[in-house]
Amino acid sequence: MLRLLCPTRKPLTNLTIVPNDKTPLIFDNHYYKDVLMGKGLFTIDSRMSMDRRTTPIITQFAANKYLFFQVFSSAFVKLSSSNVLTNEKGEVRRKCNQVN
């Protein structure tokens, strides 16, 4: 459907994206190393490394992949075990800050 709504003039290749990850097939902490070197893809990436509230976290994750894995897995378990409301009990909001 997106191809119909947003056709491209050139065929899609890997050259149509910004190569921002040196280890795209490996789950690792390289993102945080890149952010510390100012190589974040988005502005928010760079700002995280300069904000006094988040700099220590970015630095720790860049230096210690095992800490990153531990924190990530804990957050993933919490997220996956949350009880998402569906059907009559929940709704997808048309505007995120307003109940339908």
KENUSE-57480 format. One record per residue: x, y, z of N, C-alpha, C in turn; residue number from 1. Coordinates in nm, 3 decimals, decimal comma, padded with zeros to 5 digits, always signed. Atoms other than C-alpha are relative to their C-alpha. Layout:
<sites>
     n_X     n_Y     n_Z    ca_X    ca_Y    ca_Z     c_X     c_Y     c_Z num
       X       Y       Z       X       Y       Z       X       Y       Z NUM
...
</sites>
This chain:
<sites>
     n_X     n_Y     n_Z    ca_X    ca_Y    ca_Z     c_X     c_Y     c_Z num
 +00,082 -00,118 +00,000 +00,000 +00,000 +00,000 +00,087 +00,126 +00,000   1
 -00,089 -00,115 -00,002 +00,284 +00,239 +00,082 +00,067 +00,024 -00,135   2
 -00,061 -00,016 +00,132 +00,444 +00,171 -00,254 -00,095 +00,072 -00,097   3
 +00,097 -00,068 +00,086 +00,123 +00,285 -00,423 -00,016 +00,146 +00,039   4
 +00,018 -00,137 -00,047 +00,088 +00,595 -00,206 +00,126 +00,085 -00,015   5
 -00,127 -00,073 +00,002 +00,457 +00,690 -00,211 +00,096 -00,065 -00,099   6
 -00,090 +00,066 +00,095 +00,613 +00,563 -00,534 +00,136 +00,070 -00,006   7
 -00,134 -00,056 +00,015 +00,986 +00,612 -00,580 +00,037 -00,001 -00,146   8
 -00,043 -00,006 +00,140 +01,148 +00,712 -00,905 +00,111 -00,100 -00,028   9
 -00,110 +00,095 +00,016 +01,443 +00,484 -00,843 -00,036 -00,128 +00,074  10
 +00,025 +00,124 -00,076 +01,435 +00,121 -00,736 +00,061 +00,011 +00,140  11
 -00,051 -00,003 -00,137 +01,479 +00,077 -00,363 +00,122 -00,089 +00,012  12
 -00,121 +00,075 -00,026 +01,827 -00,032 -00,267 +00,050 +00,039 +00,137  13
 -00,060 -00,039 -00,127 +02,042 -00,015 +00,043 +00,056 +00,142 -00,005  14
 -00,053 -00,134 +00,015 +02,168 +00,316 -00,096 -00,104 +00,107 +00,028  15
 +00,105 -00,098 -00,025 +01,833 +00,481 -00,023 -00,012 +00,033 +00,149  16
 +00,004 -00,029 -00,144 +01,898 +00,481 +00,353 +00,137 +00,048 +00,045  17
 -00,126 -00,046 -00,057 +02,164 +00,638 +00,570 +00,061 -00,115 +00,078  18
 -00,063 +00,110 -00,073 +02,407 +00,368 +00,683 +00,054 +00,049 +00,134  19
 -00,040 -00,053 -00,129 +02,424 +00,453 +01,052 +00,044 -00,107 +00,099  20
 -00,036 +00,107 -00,093 +02,500 +00,115 +01,205 +00,108 -00,087 -00,064  21
 -00,110 +00,081 +00,055 +02,832 -00,060 +01,150 -00,020 -00,149 +00,024  22
 +00,028 +00,141 -00,029 +02,690 -00,384 +01,291 -00,150 -00,027 -00,014  23
 +00,145 +00,010 +00,016 +02,340 -00,406 +01,140 -00,059 -00,138 +00,025  24
 +00,052 +00,135 -00,021 +02,310 -00,782 +01,182 +00,029 -00,054 +00,139  25
 -00,036 +00,042 -00,135 +02,430 -00,795 +01,542 -00,071 +00,089 +00,101  26
 +00,061 -00,077 -00,108 +02,236 -00,690 +01,850 +00,111 +00,034 +00,099  27
 -00,112 -00,041 -00,084 +02,494 -00,488 +02,042 -00,021 +00,142 +00,052  28
 +00,007 -00,135 -00,057 +02,568 -00,155 +02,211 +00,069 +00,104 -00,089  29
 -00,073 -00,090 +00,089 +02,733 +00,007 +01,909 -00,072 +00,133 -00,020  30
 +00,079 -00,124 +00,011 +02,452 +00,264 +01,886 +00,051 +00,103 +00,101  31
 -00,042 -00,092 -00,105 +02,568 +00,417 +02,215 +00,142 +00,050 -00,023  32
 -00,135 -00,043 +00,035 +02,930 +00,425 +02,102 -00,005 +00,108 -00,108  33
 +00,017 -00,098 +00,108 +02,822 +00,609 +01,787 -00,053 +00,133 +00,054  34
 +00,059 -00,122 -00,057 +02,613 +00,857 +01,986 +00,107 +00,081 +00,073  35
 -00,107 -00,072 -00,072 +02,911 +00,943 +02,205 +00,100 +00,065 -00,095  36
 -00,092 -00,058 +00,099 +03,118 +01,010 +01,892 -00,071 +00,103 -00,089  37
 +00,074 -00,099 +00,079 +02,849 +01,245 +01,758 -00,054 -00,054 -00,130  38
 +00,046 +00,061 +00,124 +02,732 +00,999 +01,493 -00,143 -00,054 +00,012  39
 +00,139 +00,040 -00,009 +02,368 +00,972 +01,593 -00,074 +00,035 -00,127  40
 +00,075 -00,023 +00,123 +02,118 +00,952 +01,310 -00,090 +00,123 +00,011  41
 +00,093 -00,110 -00,020 +01,873 +01,203 +01,457 +00,057 +00,101 +00,100  42
 -00,044 -00,104 -00,093 +01,919 +01,527 +01,650 -00,014 -00,047 +00,145  43
 +00,023 +00,047 -00,137 +01,774 +01,364 +01,962 +00,111 -00,093 +00,046  44
 -00,111 +00,089 -00,035 +02,054 +01,105 +01,951 +00,117 +00,080 +00,055  45
 -00,111 -00,083 -00,044 +02,318 +01,374 +01,982 -00,032 +00,072 +00,129  46
 +00,038 -00,072 -00,121 +02,127 +01,563 +02,246 +00,002 -00,089 +00,123  47
 -00,005 +00,092 -00,115 +02,104 +01,254 +02,466 +00,140 -00,007 +00,058  48
 -00,137 +00,012 -00,048 +02,481 +01,240 +02,486 +00,050 +00,129 +00,063  49
 -00,042 -00,127 -00,056 +02,502 +01,606 +02,586 -00,084 +00,044 +00,120  50
 +00,089 -00,035 -00,111 +02,222 +01,616 +02,844 +00,053 -00,061 +00,129  51
 -00,058 +00,049 -00,126 +02,348 +01,586 +03,202 -00,082 -00,113 +00,062  52
 +00,085 +00,107 -00,055 +02,053 +01,358 +03,285 +00,024 -00,134 -00,069  53
 -00,013 +00,125 +00,076 +02,128 +01,101 +03,013 +00,143 -00,036 -00,037  54
 -00,139 +00,028 +00,035 +02,502 +01,131 +02,948 +00,058 -00,118 +00,078  55
 -00,057 +00,115 -00,072 +02,595 +00,890 +03,232 -00,054 -00,134 -00,051  56
 +00,060 +00,125 +00,048 +02,355 +00,627 +03,095 +00,060 -00,038 -00,135  57
 -00,058 +00,024 +00,132 +02,482 +00,662 +02,738 +00,144 -00,048 +00,015  58
 -00,140 +00,035 -00,022 +02,841 +00,643 +02,861 +00,013 -00,142 +00,055  59
 -00,005 +00,135 -00,058 +02,775 +00,331 +03,069 -00,036 -00,106 -00,103  60
 +00,042 +00,097 +00,101 +02,593 +00,153 +02,787 +00,106 -00,016 -00,109  61
 -00,105 +00,006 +00,102 +02,872 +00,240 +02,541 +00,120 -00,079 +00,052  62
 -00,118 +00,065 -00,058 +03,140 +00,108 +02,777 -00,024 -00,145 +00,040  63
 +00,027 +00,132 -00,056 +02,964 -00,203 +02,902 -00,120 -00,063 -00,070  64
 +00,110 +00,062 +00,074 +02,761 -00,412 +02,660 -00,082 -00,094 +00,088  65
 +00,074 +00,090 -00,088 +02,665 -00,655 +02,937 -00,101 +00,077 +00,085  66
 +00,094 -00,084 -00,072 +02,505 -00,374 +03,137 -00,117 +00,037 -00,092  67
 +00,105 -00,032 +00,097 +02,315 -00,266 +02,824 -00,093 -00,119 -00,019  68
 +00,082 +00,120 +00,019 +02,196 -00,625 +02,766 -00,089 -00,025 +00,121  69
 +00,075 +00,024 -00,123 +02,087 -00,657 +03,129 -00,118 +00,097 +00,011  70
 +00,105 -00,100 -00,010 +01,889 -00,332 +03,130 -00,103 -00,017 -00,111  71
 +00,091 +00,020 +00,113 +01,742 -00,396 +02,785 -00,092 -00,120 +00,025  72
 +00,082 +00,120 -00,019 +01,626 -00,748 +02,872 -00,102 +00,020 +00,111  73
 +00,095 -00,029 -00,108 +01,467 -00,627 +03,195 -00,115 +00,085 -00,050  74
 +00,104 -00,087 +00,056 +01,280 -00,352 +03,011 -00,088 -00,076 -00,098  75
 +00,076 +00,078 +00,099 +01,177 -00,594 +02,735 -00,099 -00,092 +00,069  76
 +00,090 +00,088 -00,074 +01,029 -00,838 +02,987 -00,115 +00,080 +00,059  77
 +00,107 -00,085 -00,057 +00,837 -00,557 +03,160 -00,098 +00,041 -00,108  78
 +00,086 -00,044 +00,108 +00,704 -00,430 +02,829 -00,085 -00,114 -00,054  79
 +00,074 +00,112 +00,058 +00,606 -00,772 +02,699 -00,099 -00,061 +00,097  80
 +00,094 +00,057 -00,096 +00,429 -00,865 +03,021 -00,109 +00,099 +00,040  81
 +00,107 -00,095 -00,031 +00,214 -00,552 +03,033 -00,129 -00,047 -00,065  82
 +00,130 +00,044 +00,050 -00,152 -00,619 +02,985 -00,060 +00,108 -00,089  83
 +00,053 -00,095 +00,097 -00,249 -00,435 +02,670 -00,151 -00,018 -00,009  84
 +00,145 +00,007 +00,008 -00,617 -00,351 +02,662 -00,041 -00,011 -00,147  85
 +00,045 +00,021 +00,137 -00,786 -00,482 +02,349 -00,152 -00,015 -00,004  86
 +00,144 +00,016 +00,025 -01,135 -00,515 +02,200 -00,081 +00,102 +00,078  87
 +00,088 -00,092 -00,073 -01,402 -00,365 +02,429 +00,072 +00,070 +00,115  88
 -00,070 -00,056 -00,115 -01,151 -00,295 +02,707 +00,097 +00,112 -00,037  89
 -00,097 -00,101 +00,040 -00,923 -00,071 +02,503 -00,038 +00,063 -00,132  90
 +00,025 -00,065 +00,127 -00,903 +00,148 +02,200 +00,130 +00,054 -00,058  91
 -00,110 -00,068 +00,067 -00,660 +00,285 +01,944 -00,046 +00,144 -00,016  92
 +00,042 -00,140 +00,005 -00,676 +00,661 +01,985 +00,030 +00,064 -00,135  93
 -00,022 -00,074 +00,124 -00,720 +00,876 +01,679 +00,096 +00,116 +00,024  94
 -00,095 -00,102 -00,045 -00,537 +01,155 +01,867 +00,054 -00,050 +00,132  95
 -00,060 +00,068 -00,114 -00,291 +01,025 +02,123 -00,032 +00,067 +00,134  96
 +00,026 -00,068 -00,127 -00,380 +01,288 +02,384 -00,148 +00,015 +00,031  97
 +00,143 -00,009 -00,023 -00,758 +01,245 +02,361 -00,065 -00,138 -00,010  98
 +00,078 +00,122 +00,008 -00,996 +00,959 +02,432 -00,098 +00,016 -00,115  99
 +00,091 -00,007 +00,115 -01,204 +00,878 +02,122 -00,142 +00,031 +00,043 100
</sites>
